[in-house]
Amino acid sequence: MTCFIALLRGINVGGNRKIPMAELRELCGELGFEDVRTYIQSGNLIFNASGKAEAVEARLEKAIEKRFGFAVDVIVRTAAQWPAYVKGNPLPEASEKEPQLVHLALSKAPPKKDAVAALRERATGGERIEAVGEAIWVLFSKGVGSSKLSPAVFDRLVGSPVTARNWRTVQKLAELAGVSE
């Protein structure tokens, strides 16, 4: 079995697309996942399962749609991949000062070659975009809520669904998966 970290996109935001974490953990157990844990209400899962990340991702998406009645993009990475994200953070000073403003954005498919340049063209107000491997890091200098870099813009420019987590969540997921330093 492999330890995975799954990020559900766009759930439990503003009272929409509600998925209670207890029900999500129960669903994962029904899928045969083991040692299932969630972190906060925004759809962060840590669990052990057999198979490759892409297959686990597809199984989870299908089960969520069947159980809850709406589609949710799920992005799955192995816990073994997570330390590279933590160590690769290209915005360490901003992460230390204002961890809620620094986000790790991961996409279902590798980002288009011009994704970072295209995102930088649309960044405003001191926003910074950096790439480290397949990870895109964003400093939302004035907060996510005031950014013009909406989820739809990210998806279009990156070429597949994207979800992001702030620096505190990135670190906590590493800790929960047992891969923090």
Secondary structure, 3 states (H helix, E strand, C coil): CEEEEEEECCCCECCECCCCHHHHHHHHHHCCCEEEEEECCCCEEEEEECCCHHHHHHHHHHHHHHHHCCCCCEEEEEHHHHHHHHHCCCCHHHHHHCHHHEEEEEECCCCCCCHHHHHHHHCCCCCEEEEECCEEEEECCCCHHHCCCCHHHHHHHHCCCEEEEEHHHHHHHHHHCCCCC
